[in-house]
Amino acid sequence: MHRIDMIRKRILTLTFLLLAFATNWLFGQHGKVYDNLSMNSSILKSERKYAIYLPPDYDESSRSYPVLYLLHGGGDDQTGWIQFGEVLHIADQAIKDAKATSMIIVMPDASAVKRGFYNTIDGDWNYEDFFFEEFMPYVEKKYRIKGEKRYRAVSGLSSGGGASFIYALHHPELFSSSAPLSAFTGFPTIESLKEYLSRNNEMSYSDVQIKDYWEKHNPVFLVDNSSTDDLSSVRWYIDCGDDDFLFEGNSLIHISMSKNKIPHEYRVRNGTHNWTYWRESLPKVLEFVSMAFHQY
């Protein structure tokens, strides 16, 4: 009997250890971030960096994942959302709590001597062309990403929030969701753009060039002059703090979308233009874009 009891005890101990290991494996998994990756761009004639978040189960599975392109703000780079935005911790927690589906998060670097996610007026920094023609195809081939509208979303903060608007307004056929945070919405009028260019000694452009640039990069103009059906195919989540200096521009887009009957979510919370606000926004963004990934 003593020998049988010892065997039973060892079996129970082994069972407990296996259960503990399985529990730790299941609930203790973490995603991974890589913040110094790069690719060569023929459009920008330079090596462009990017960062990426891979979900906890990426290495253990062979399936493909939806993707969120998460854009940084002005003066920052591809590491901003990792260093200050705590994307690893926030995404891991959202996935663990079943608030968000497992997804890949791609964070490109648009910083340079001339920073920005858009093509410049003179064409010497065509970042938007790079993003759609080189960067997106590159990462969606390199990683196991589902390259379909339903499984692709874009978000960002400040200038990256503005690009989240513009990219989805320019290409509603490519994104299921767009979630601009505290977005810089461009210049309200053509005259205000001219004044800005004058202050920066950039008045070598014609009126036609300036008008064309303004119309391509003003979200309110684009909302008012685009197909309502096309824009309604994107799920919009607009979020800006009540004390943010960019509050007015985001409010005007909300009003324009409402007048044009474009469904969207508009959130105004207590806060200003800082990382405290954006860290609180990110879990909601992950939950929002996951609704499309899950087929809401």
N, C-alpha and C positions, 0 to 999 in steps of 0.2 A: 504493500500500500504506500509505503514511504517513497518508493521509486516512482509509482504512478503519480503521486502528488507532485513530485519534482518535475516530472514531464509536463503535467498540466500547468504548473507554475511557469515553466519556460515557454510553453505555447502561448499563455496569456501575456507574458512579457513581450514576446516577439510580435504578437498581434497588436499590442499597444504601441510598440515602436513603429510598426508599419503604418498604423493609423495616424500616428503623430507625424510621420514623414509625409504621408499623403496630404494631410491637412496643411502642413507647412508649404508643401509644393503647390497646392491648389490656391491657398490664400496668401502665400508669402512671395509669389512671383512679382517681379517688377519689370517694367518696360526698360528700354535702353535709349539713350540719346547719344548722338554723334554730332559734334558742333563745328567740326573743321573739315568737312568734306568739300570737294570742289569738282568742277567740270570746265572744260574749255569752251568758250563761246566765240564763234566766228562773227556773229552779229555785233557783239560788243568788243571784239578783238582783245579779249583778256580772259584770264581764268576767274571764274565766278564761284564763290563759296556758297555753301548751304548747310543747314543742320537738319536732322531728321529724328523723329521719335518713332520707335518701333514698339508695338504693344507687347505685353507680357508673354503672349503665346506665339509670337512670331517665329521664334527659332524652333519651337516644338511642332509647328504645323506646316502644311504645304499649301494651304489655301491662300487665296488672294483677299486683299483688304480694301475697304473704302479709304479715301484720302481727304484730309483737310489741309489746304494751303493756308498757313498762318503767317501773316505779314507784319514786319516790324515797323516802328515809327521812325520819324526823321531823326538823324543823328545816331541811330542805332545800327545794328547789323544782325546777322543770322543768329547770334547768341543771345539776343535780348530776351526772347521768350523763355529761354532755358535758364539764364542767370537770374533775371528779375521776375519773370512771369511764372517760374516754378512749374513749367509745363509737365515735367516728368512726374512730380508728386500729384498734381491735379488730375492729369489724365489717368494715371494708375488708379487713383481713388475713385474717379468717376466710373471706370470700367469695373472695378471690384464691386462697387455698390449697384451695378447694373443700371446706372443712370446714362451711361454711354456705351455704345458698342465698341469692340476692338477696332481701332483704326490706325492708320499711319498719318503722322502729322509732319508736313514738310515746311521748312522755314528758310526761304531764300534770302540772299543778301543783295540788297539794292543800294548799298552805300558805295560811294565813289567820290571823286572830285565834284562831279555833278550828281548829287543823290537823287534818287527817285525811281518809282515803279513805272513811269510813263515814258513814251518817246518824247524827246525834246523838239522844240519848234524847228531848230536847224538840222535835226536828224543826226547829230553826232553822239547821241546816247539813246538808242532805240530799245529801251529795256522791256517795254510791253511786247515788242516783236520777239525779243529773246525769250521771254517767259512762255509765250504760247508756241513758238516755232521750235525752240531748242530745249528749254528747261523742262517743261511739262512732259514732252515725249521722252526725254532722257530719264527722269526719275520714275516714270510710270512703266518704263521698260526694265530699268535696273532693279526695282523692287516689285514685290508681288502686289501690285495695285490694280484694282478693278477700274479700267479706263473707260467708264461710261458716265454720262451726266448724272444718273441717279446716285452714283457712289462718289461724287466729287463735290467738295464744298470749299468756300474761301472765306476767310475772316482776317481781321487785322486791326491794329490800333493806330489812331491819329492819321499820319500820312498813309500808313498801311490800311487803315480803315477806309480812307478815301479810295485807295486802289481796289479794296474789296467791293465798293460800289461800282467803280468804273469797269473793272474786269467782268463782273456779272452783267452790267448794262451793255457792254460791248459784245459779250458772248453768253447770252442767256441759254444758248443751246448746250453749253459745257458744264454748267453748275446746277446742282439741285438746290443748294442753299447758299446764301451770302449773309454774313453777320458782321457788319461794320461796327467797330467800337470807337466812340469818341472821334468820329471821322472828320478829317480835314476835307471839306467839301468844295475846295477850290475858290475861285474868285466869283463873287455874285454877279458882276457885270463885266462886259468887255472893257469898259473904261477903267475899272479897277485893276484889271490885268495889265492894261497899258501903263497905268501909274506904277505898278510894281516893276515892270520891265524898265521903265524910265529910271526909277530909283537905283536899279542894279546895272545901269548903263547897257541895257540890251534892247536898244531901239532900232536895230538894223533890219527888223522884220517888217514886211508889208502889212497893211490893214487886213488883207485877205488871209495871210498866214495867221495873224493873231486871232481873227474871227474863227477860222477853221479850228485852231487849237482850243479856243474857249468852248466851242460847241461840242468838241469831242471829250472835254474833261469837266463839264459842268453837270453834275447829276440831275439837278432840277430840269435843265434843258433836255437832257436825254430822256428823263421820265416823261416829259410833256410831248416829246417828239418821236417816241418809239412805239412799237406795236404793244398794245396792252396785253394781248394774248401771250406774246413772247416773254414779257417781263413778269407776267403772272405765273409762268412756268417755274420761276425761281421762288423759293421760300426765303423771305426777307426777315432779318432780325436786326433791328437798329437799336443801339444802346448808347446813351450819353448821359453823363452826370449833370445834375441841375446847376452845379456851380462851374461847369466846364466852359471855357471861353469859346468853344466850338459848338455850344448848345444851339445857337440860332440856326446855323446851317443845317444841322441834323433835323431841327424842327421843320424847316422849310421843305425838306425832302419828304418828311412824314406827311405834311399837308398836301404836297404835290401827288404823292402816291394815293392818298385818300381821295382827292378830287378825281384822279384817273381810275379809281376803283381797282387798284392793285393791292391784293391782300398782303399784309405785312404785320409784323409785331414791332411795337415801338415802346421801348423801356426808358424811363427816366428815374434814376435812383439818386439818393443822396451821395454826392461825391464830386470830385474834380478830375483834372487831367493828370492822373498819376497811376503808379503800379498797384497801389492798394485797390483802386477801382477796377483795374483790368484783371487782377488776380481773382476778384470776386465775380467778374463777368465770365471768365473762361469756362467754369463748370456748366453754366447755363448755355453757352455756345456749343459745348460738346454734346449736351443733351438735345439741343435744338437740331443740330445737323444729323444726329443719330436717328431722329424720327424719320427723316427721308431715307437714310441708309437701311432702316428696318422696314420700310414701306408702311408709313403711317396710315 
